[in-house]
Amino acid sequence: MDVPLPRARRRELARRRYAWLLAGAVAVAAAAWFVLRLEPRLERLQRSAIWTGAVERSPFVLRVRGPGTLRPESIRWLTAESSGRVEEVLIKPGAVVEPLTPVVRLENLDLELQAVQAQREVHDAHARALALERQTERERLDLAAELASLNAAGGDAERRAQAYADGVGTVSRLDSDQALGKAEELRQRRALAEQRARLLEQLAPRELETLRQQSGELVRVREVRRQLVDRLLVRAAASGVLQDVLVELGQWVVPGTAVAKVIVDRQLEAELRVPAEQAGAIAVGQPASISTGFGEARSSSIAGHVRRVAPAASQGSVLVEIALEGALPENARPDQNVDGSIETEHTDTTLHVARPVGLATGDTSSLFRLDPNTHVATRVAVRTGRISVDRIEVLSGLQAGDEVILSDMSRYASAKAVRVE
């Protein structure tokens, strides 16, 4: 049979049971508190896999960027002035040319034949002028001889008629009348000869002048024909470097066809294509920087300034000409691709940070701000303002010295914090 325990023993057992229950409750509460305080597991990022930047408080420079190409400041197009077939390309692109340096030779047999015919017509005109001069001189001499003969015969007839009229000697009336008639006839013949001489003096020079004018016109036609033949040889019109030959052997070209392109000056300029929505702040004279990309460092740049801004946009971009002020690399070439940026505005001291990937102007977005002590990046709301090529103005949400993640964090869109290792 069971033996009843003493009262003291029962109280001891009860106190122990209560102590164990109290300890269990405390353990459960502690576990619950620990579970409640335990942070969720954070995504881990490698420091080398992200790009960060610090928020700065300083003057802010607004820049506009655009791709472009290098262009010669002065280009001379060589065009065909005569139609013809390309027979020979005399020099290759890259050669140094001087004025009248032959570049391309054309061939056109029709033009050469026309030049020969024009030369023959000039010779014929000269021959006709010489024949007219010779004929005029012969007629002048014949008239002079005729006048001399008529003067002599007329004088003799007048003296004879005068003698008959004075009754010198014994002559018949018939002889006297004949002498008078002969003298009158000679006077009329001499008057007609003098009239022909005057007419010859008046008309012969005019006829000769007409022939000479015709000859001069034919000479000009001949010279034009010769020039057309001479210009079958396309020559450089200025000193420079031959950039390109635009025709092929055997090609038929007509007057006005571009045959070659000559760079008159080694000085180059940059033509940038700036997005139309960003071009409104660009003005002539603003400083610019051109990255040529030559050599080992892509970041090497040349200073310049805006020379001209196109008045209208084309295909969503505006053409901006940049005059370069520095020396280009020796291997710089026309039509080389470049990148350029233009300083459009300098602001007062303000907060700004390197431009994060995918962040646009005027947005209220979120960035991950990195705690240097815990290495935990927490998402914060950031309102941004004006935007530049590589930096953006911070209006609220960050302070000077804050370090933020600038890389693309779209894959962590649902995370409120990440750990950077």
C-alpha positions in Angstrom: 0.0 0.0 0.0 1.2 3.6 -0.6 2.7 5.5 2.1 1.6 9.2 2.3 4.4 11.7 1.9 5.1 14.2 4.5 3.6 17.7 4.0 7.1 19.3 3.7 8.0 16.9 1.0 5.0 17.7 -1.1 5.6 21.4 -0.9 9.2 20.9 -2.1 8.0 19.0 -5.1 5.4 21.7 -5.9 8.1 24.4 -5.8 10.3 22.5 -8.2 7.5 21.9 -10.6 6.6 25.6 -10.6 10.3 26.5 -11.1 10.5 24.2 -14.1 7.4 25.7 -15.5 8.7 29.2 -15.0 12.0 28.4 -16.6 10.2 26.8 -19.6 8.0 29.9 -20.0 11.1 32.2 -19.8 12.8 30.0 -22.4 9.8 30.2 -24.7 9.6 34.0 -24.3 13.3 34.4 -25.0 13.0 32.2 -28.1 10.0 34.2 -29.2 11.8 37.5 -28.6 14.9 36.2 -30.5 12.8 35.1 -33.4 11.0 38.4 -33.5 14.3 40.3 -33.4 16.1 38.1 -36.0 16.6 40.0 -39.3 15.7 38.3 -42.6 18.5 36.8 -44.6 20.1 39.5 -46.8 21.2 39.2 -50.4 25.0 39.3 -50.7 26.9 41.3 -53.3 30.6 41.3 -54.1 32.2 44.7 -53.8 34.1 44.1 -57.1 30.8 43.4 -58.9 29.2 46.8 -58.2 29.9 50.4 -58.9 29.5 53.0 -56.1 29.8 56.7 -55.8 29.8 59.4 -53.1 27.4 62.3 -52.9 29.3 65.6 -53.3 28.4 69.2 -52.4 30.1 71.5 -54.9 29.4 73.5 -58.1 27.6 71.4 -60.7 28.5 71.5 -64.4 25.8 70.5 -66.8 27.0 68.8 -69.9 25.4 67.4 -73.0 27.0 64.5 -74.9 26.7 63.2 -78.4 28.5 61.0 -80.8 30.0 62.4 -84.0 32.8 62.4 -86.5 35.9 64.4 -87.4 35.5 66.5 -90.6 38.0 68.6 -92.5 37.3 72.4 -92.1 37.9 73.0 -95.8 37.1 70.5 -98.6 37.5 71.0 -102.3 35.4 68.8 -104.6 36.9 68.1 -108.0 34.2 67.8 -110.6 34.2 66.8 -114.2 33.8 69.8 -116.6 33.7 67.6 -119.7 31.9 64.4 -120.3 34.0 61.4 -120.9 35.1 57.9 -119.9 37.5 57.4 -117.0 40.7 56.3 -118.7 43.2 56.5 -115.8 43.4 57.4 -112.1 46.8 59.1 -111.9 47.2 59.4 -108.1 45.8 57.5 -105.1 44.0 58.8 -102.0 46.5 60.1 -99.4 48.8 61.8 -101.9 49.7 65.4 -101.4 48.5 67.5 -104.3 49.3 71.0 -105.5 47.3 73.3 -107.8 47.0 71.8 -111.3 48.2 68.4 -110.2 46.6 65.8 -112.5 44.3 63.4 -110.7 42.0 61.6 -113.2 42.3 61.5 -117.0 39.1 61.2 -119.1 38.7 60.4 -122.7 36.2 61.7 -125.2 37.0 61.3 -129.0 34.0 63.5 -130.0 35.4 66.5 -128.1 38.8 65.9 -129.6 37.3 65.8 -133.1 35.3 69.0 -132.5 38.5 70.7 -131.4 40.2 69.7 -134.6 37.2 71.0 -136.6 37.2 74.3 -134.8 40.9 74.7 -135.5 40.2 74.1 -139.2 37.4 76.6 -139.3 39.7 79.2 -137.8 42.3 78.5 -140.5 39.6 78.9 -143.1 38.4 82.2 -141.7 42.0 83.5 -141.7 42.4 82.4 -145.3 39.2 84.3 -146.3 40.3 87.4 -144.6 43.7 87.3 -146.4 42.0 86.7 -149.7 39.7 89.7 -149.1 42.7 91.9 -148.2 44.5 90.8 -151.3 41.4 91.3 -153.6 40.8 94.7 -152.0 44.4 95.8 -152.5 44.3 94.5 -156.2 41.0 96.4 -156.9 42.5 99.5 -155.3 45.6 99.3 -157.5 43.5 98.7 -160.6 41.3 101.7 -159.9 44.4 103.8 -159.3 45.8 102.8 -162.6 42.5 103.3 -164.4 42.2 106.8 -162.8 45.7 107.6 -163.9 45.0 106.5 -167.5 41.7 108.4 -167.5 43.2 111.5 -166.2 45.9 111.4 -168.8 43.5 110.7 -171.7 41.0 113.2 -170.4 43.5 115.9 -170.1 44.7 115.3 -173.7 41.1 115.3 -174.9 40.3 118.5 -173.2 43.4 120.2 -174.6 42.5 119.0 -178.1 38.9 120.2 -177.8 40.1 123.5 -176.4 42.5 123.9 -179.4 39.7 123.1 -181.8 37.5 125.6 -180.1 40.2 128.3 -180.4 40.4 127.7 -184.1 44.0 126.6 -184.0 44.7 125.0 -187.3 42.2 124.0 -189.8 39.9 121.1 -188.7 36.6 119.9 -189.7 33.6 120.5 -187.6 33.2 116.7 -187.2 36.7 116.4 -185.7 35.9 119.3 -183.3 32.7 117.6 -182.2 34.4 114.3 -181.7 37.1 115.9 -179.6 34.5 117.5 -177.4 32.6 114.2 -177.1 35.7 112.3 -176.2 36.7 114.8 -173.5 33.2 114.5 -172.0 33.2 110.8 -172.1 36.6 110.7 -170.3 35.3 113.1 -167.7 32.3 110.8 -167.0 34.5 107.7 -166.9 36.9 109.4 -164.5 33.9 110.4 -162.2 32.7 106.8 -162.2 36.1 105.5 -161.4 36.5 107.9 -158.6 33.0 106.8 -157.3 34.1 103.2 -157.4 37.3 104.1 -155.5 35.3 105.9 -152.8 32.9 102.9 -152.6 35.9 100.5 -152.3 37.4 102.6 -149.5 34.1 102.6 -147.6 33.0 99.0 -148.0 36.3 97.1 -148.1 37.2 97.9 -144.4 33.7 97.0 -143.2 33.7 93.7 -145.1 37.2 92.9 -143.8 36.1 93.8 -140.2 33.1 91.5 -140.5 35.4 88.7 -141.6 37.8 89.4 -138.7 34.9 89.4 -136.2 33.8 86.0 -137.6 37.4 84.8 -137.3 37.5 86.0 -133.7 34.3 84.2 -132.9 35.7 81.0 -134.4 38.9 81.5 -132.4 36.8 81.7 -129.2 34.9 78.5 -130.2 38.3 76.9 -130.8 39.5 77.9 -127.4 36.4 76.6 -125.7 36.8 73.3 -127.6 40.5 73.2 -126.5 39.5 73.9 -122.9 36.9 71.1 -123.0 39.6 68.7 -124.2 42.2 70.0 -121.7 39.7 69.5 -118.9 39.4 65.9 -119.7 42.4 65.9 -117.4 40.9 66.6 -114.0 43.4 68.6 -111.9 43.5 69.6 -108.2 42.4 73.2 -107.7 44.3 73.8 -104.5 47.1 72.5 -102.3 46.1 69.7 -99.9 45.7 66.0 -99.5 43.6 63.8 -101.8 41.1 62.2 -99.6 39.1 60.0 -102.0 38.6 59.2 -105.7 34.9 58.7 -106.4 35.0 57.2 -109.9 36.1 53.9 -111.4 38.0 53.0 -114.5 35.7 52.8 -117.5 33.0 54.9 -115.9 31.3 57.5 -118.0 30.9 60.8 -116.3 29.0 64.0 -117.3 29.8 67.6 -116.5 29.3 68.2 -112.8 30.0 64.7 -111.6 32.1 64.6 -108.5 35.4 62.9 -109.4 37.5 63.3 -106.2 37.7 65.1 -102.9 40.7 67.1 -101.6 41.3 68.2 -98.0 42.6 71.7 -98.4 43.6 72.1 -94.8 44.8 69.5 -92.2 42.8 71.2 -89.5 39.8 69.2 -88.6 36.5 69.9 -86.8 34.0 67.7 -85.0 30.4 67.3 -85.9 28.3 66.0 -83.0 24.8 64.6 -83.2 23.1 65.7 -80.0 19.6 64.4 -79.0 17.1 67.0 -79.9 15.6 67.1 -76.4 19.0 68.1 -75.0 20.0 70.6 -77.7 17.9 73.5 -76.4 20.6 74.6 -74.0 23.4 74.6 -76.5 24.7 78.0 -77.7 27.6 79.1 -79.9 30.8 79.7 -77.9 30.2 77.1 -75.2 33.2 75.0 -74.2 33.4 71.4 -75.4 35.6 68.4 -75.1 36.1 65.8 -77.8 37.3 62.3 -77.1 39.1 60.9 -80.1 39.7 57.4 -78.8 43.2 57.3 -80.3 46.0 55.7 -78.4 45.8 53.6 -75.2 43.5 55.9 -73.2 40.0 56.4 -74.5 39.5 59.3 -72.0 42.1 61.5 -73.8 40.3 64.6 -75.0 40.8 67.8 -77.0 39.3 71.1 -76.0 37.1 73.0 -78.3 34.0 75.3 -78.5 30.7 75.3 -80.3 30.9 77.0 -83.7 27.5 76.3 -85.1 24.2 74.7 -84.1 21.9 73.4 -86.8 18.6 75.3 -86.9 16.5 72.1 -87.3 16.6 68.5 -86.0 17.1 65.6 -88.3 16.2 62.0 -87.3 15.9 63.0 -83.7 19.2 64.7 -83.3 20.7 68.2 -83.9 24.0 68.7 -85.7 26.5 70.7 -83.7 29.9 71.9 -85.1 32.8 72.0 -82.7 35.9 74.0 -83.5 38.9 72.1 -82.1 41.5 74.2 -80.2 44.1 71.6 -79.4 46.4 69.5 -81.5 45.0 66.3 -82.9 46.9 63.0 -82.8 49.0 62.5 -85.9 47.0 59.5 -86.9 43.7 61.4 -86.8 41.7 61.0 -89.9 38.6 62.6 -91.4 35.4 60.6 -90.8 36.9 59.2 -87.6 34.2 58.5 -85.0 34.5 60.5 -81.8 32.5 61.3 -78.7 31.9 64.9 -77.5 30.5 66.7 -74.5 29.4 70.4 -74.3 29.3 72.4 -71.1 25.9 74.1 -71.1 25.6 75.5 -67.6 27.6 76.1 -64.4 25.4 76.0 -61.2 26.1 77.1 -57.6 27.0 74.7 -54.9 24.6 71.8 -54.8 24.4 68.1 -54.0 25.2 65.8 -56.9 26.3 62.3 -57.5 27.6 60.2 -60.4 24.7 59.3 -62.6 23.2 56.0 -61.6 22.2 53.5 -64.3 18.6 53.9 -65.4 17.9 57.1 -63.3 16.2 60.0 -65.2 15.8 63.6 -64.4 13.0 64.8 -62.1 12.2 61.3 -60.8 11.7 60.2 -57.3 13.5 56.9 -57.3 15.2 54.6 -54.8 18.9 54.0 -54.4 20.8 51.7 -52.1 22.8 53.8 -49.5 25.8 51.9 -48.1 26.6 51.9 -44.4 30.4 51.9 -44.1 30.2 50.2 -40.6 27.8 47.3 -41.2 28.4 47.1 -45.0 24.6 46.9 -45.4 23.1 48.9 -48.3 19.6 50.1 -47.5 17.1 51.3 -50.0 16.2 55.0 -49.7 13.9 57.3 -51.7 15.9 60.0 -53.7 14.4 62.9 -55.6 16.7 64.1 -58.5 16.9 67.3 -60.4 19.0 68.4 -63.4 21.0 65.8 -65.2 24.4 66.0 -66.9 26.4 63.6 -69.0 27.8 61.7 -66.0 26.3 63.3 -62.9 22.8 64.1 -61.6 21.6 66.7 -59.1 20.2 65.4 -55.8 17.3 67.4 -54.4 16.5 65.2 -51.3 17.0 61.8 -49.8 20.8 61.9 -49.5 23.5 64.0 -47.8 27.0 64.9 -48.7 29.4 62.0 -48.1 26.8 59.3 -48.5 28.0 56.4 -50.6 25.4 54.9 -52.9 25.3 52.0 -55.3 25.2 53.3 -58.9 25.1 49.9 -60.7 21.9 48.4 -62.2 20.0 47.0 -59.2 16.8 46.1 -61.0 17.2 42.4 -60.0 16.9 43.5 -56.4 13.7 45.4 -56.9 11.9 43.7 -54.0 14.8 43.9 -51.6 14.9 46.6 -48.9 18.6 46.0 -48.1 21.6 44.0 -49.4 24.9 43.1 -47.8 28.1 44.1 -49.6 31.1 41.9 -49.0 
